[in-house]
């Protein structure tokens, strides 16, 4: 399993970014970034998306590295939108997908 903090540090090292620069590029507070590295706090998925956007990489690339499946721009857009949805909105989408599956089976 990936160590999220180590992965962020690796990406920061590649860019030559400090904690302050990461905070500035992502819009995440410097205190939050500092807490990840010094206090063991875990970034939320929304903040991981912000890190990915600032680093100009996909979530897939964040978690899997440079090899493997590369999401299309459309898929990346969907994933980024997904993390901004409420639980109710996510459940609504799942119900819609299930409805499409039922319709597909009936034709």
C-alpha positions as CSV (number, residue, x, y, z in Angstrom):
1,X,0.0,0.0,0.0
2,X,1.2,3.5,-0.8
3,X,2.4,5.8,1.9
4,X,0.5,9.0,1.0
5,X,2.8,11.3,2.9
6,X,5.9,9.7,1.4
7,X,4.4,10.0,-2.1
8,X,3.6,13.7,-1.6
9,X,7.2,14.2,-0.3
10,X,8.6,12.4,-3.4
11,X,6.5,14.7,-5.7
12,X,7.6,17.8,-3.8
13,X,11.2,16.7,-4.1
14,X,10.8,16.3,-7.9
15,X,9.4,19.8,-8.2
16,X,11.8,21.3,-5.6
17,X,8.9,22.5,-3.5
18,X,8.9,23.3,0.2
19,X,5.9,22.9,2.5
20,X,5.2,26.5,1.9
21,X,5.3,26.2,-1.9
22,X,3.0,23.1,-1.8
23,X,0.5,25.1,0.3
24,X,0.7,28.1,-2.1
25,X,0.3,25.9,-5.2
26,X,-2.6,23.9,-3.8
27,X,-4.5,26.5,-1.8
28,X,-4.2,24.2,1.3
29,X,-3.2,26.0,4.5
30,X,0.5,25.8,5.4
31,X,-0.6,24.6,8.8
32,X,-2.4,21.6,7.3
33,X,0.6,20.7,5.1
34,X,2.9,21.0,8.1
35,X,0.6,18.7,10.1
36,X,0.8,16.0,7.5
37,X,4.6,15.8,7.7
38,X,5.2,16.7,11.4
39,X,2.1,15.5,13.2
40,X,1.1,12.5,11.2
41,X,-2.2,13.9,10.0
42,X,-3.6,12.4,6.9
43,X,-4.7,14.6,3.9
44,X,-8.3,14.2,2.8
45,X,-9.0,12.9,-0.6
46,X,-10.1,16.4,-1.6
47,X,-6.6,17.7,-0.6
48,X,-4.9,14.8,-2.5
49,X,-6.9,15.9,-5.6
50,X,-5.6,19.4,-5.0
51,X,-2.0,18.1,-4.7
52,X,-2.5,16.1,-8.0
53,X,-3.8,19.2,-9.8
54,X,-0.9,21.3,-8.6
55,X,1.6,18.6,-9.6
56,X,-0.2,18.2,-12.9
57,X,-0.7,14.5,-12.4
58,X,-3.7,12.2,-12.3
59,X,-5.0,10.5,-9.2
60,X,-4.1,7.2,-10.9
61,X,-0.5,8.4,-11.4
62,X,-0.4,9.6,-7.7
63,X,-1.4,6.2,-6.4
64,X,0.2,3.9,-9.0
65,X,3.2,5.8,-10.2
66,X,4.1,6.3,-13.9
67,X,3.3,2.8,-15.1
68,X,-0.1,1.3,-15.6
69,X,-3.4,2.5,-16.9
70,X,-3.5,6.2,-17.9
71,X,-6.9,7.8,-17.3
72,X,-8.3,9.9,-20.2
73,X,-9.0,13.6,-19.6
74,X,-12.7,12.8,-19.4
75,X,-12.1,10.1,-16.8
76,X,-9.9,12.4,-14.8
77,X,-12.6,15.1,-14.9
78,X,-15.2,12.7,-13.6
79,X,-12.9,11.6,-10.8
80,X,-12.1,15.2,-9.8
81,X,-15.9,16.0,-9.7
82,X,-16.7,12.8,-7.8
83,X,-14.6,13.9,-4.8
84,X,-16.6,17.1,-4.5
85,X,-19.9,15.3,-4.2
86,X,-21.9,14.7,-1.0
87,X,-22.7,11.2,0.0
88,X,-26.3,11.7,-1.1
89,X,-25.1,12.8,-4.5
90,X,-22.8,9.8,-4.8
91,X,-25.6,7.4,-3.9
92,X,-27.9,9.1,-6.4
93,X,-25.3,8.5,-9.2
94,X,-25.0,4.8,-8.1
95,X,-28.8,4.4,-8.3
96,X,-28.7,6.0,-11.8
97,X,-26.0,3.6,-12.9
98,X,-28.0,0.7,-11.6
99,X,-31.0,1.9,-13.5
100,X,-28.9,2.0,-16.7
101,X,-27.8,-1.6,-16.1
102,X,-31.3,-2.8,-15.6
103,X,-32.4,-1.0,-18.8
104,X,-29.4,-2.5,-20.7
105,X,-30.3,-6.0,-19.6
106,X,-33.9,-5.6,-20.7
107,X,-33.1,-4.7,-24.3
